Amino acid sequence: MKFLVFACLLQLSIAMPWFNFRTSSAPTTTTAAPFPKPEFCGKYECPEYETEQLRGYELRTYRPSVWASAKVPSLDTEYWENKDDSIVAYMKLFNYIRGANDRNITVARTVPVVYSHEKDEVWMNFMIPANMSDNPPQPTDTDVQIYRADSDQYYVRSFTTWVPGSWVSENRFIYQFEQLKADLDRDGQSYTIDPMFFTAVYNGPTTFLHRHNEVWIMKQ
């Protein structure tokens, strides 16, 4: 099964998902200063934010954005997806950006792929490019949904891995998630994982060194 995941992901050499996606339905329009794109976004468009560096993590203020989302069919434990089943959600989103939408058009790749983790379900999310955000193509697959994320603040912990997550048995995000919570508690920060927290992956399966990953927890 892990070979199947790798083979399917290899077709799209970007990463495998932040915001409380299932909230706003109004068009997202914003005027802000130019965004200095981080190096870890590579050649792809990524979400815009301002950041404040703290002790072992940062506080990011994200600008509004639009996302295509698909639910991962099953969980391993509360809050955490079954990695093998993630391919189901991934292929639904991949098909959407390859033309399974009401305009039959290709949507440009973006990073990261963001997972929104709720207690009983996990969703995978691809960001819609900014030039399509006011009127994004609508999915033809009813399992793919379009959501608008309002501006919000998140505590973010970044970390590096060396091989794709599908190649190893353990979920390396769990330790980083717990470490971020410990750092926030140490510093007396107010935060919440209700209704969800987020993980993000920026690199595709053909990248083996310096893979950039993140955990995001909402500021309360």
DAURHU-V29009 format. One record per helix or strand of 3 or more residues. SS is the DSSP state (H for helix, E for strand). FROM is the first residue (numbers start at 1). TO is the last residue. If there is no record, write none. Layout:
SS FROM TO
SS FROM TO
This chain:
H 2 9
H 39 41
E 49 53
E 58 62
E 65 71
E 75 77
H 86 97
E 113 117
E 122 127
H 130 135
E 144 149
E 152 161
H 165 167
H 172 186
E 197 201
E 211 219
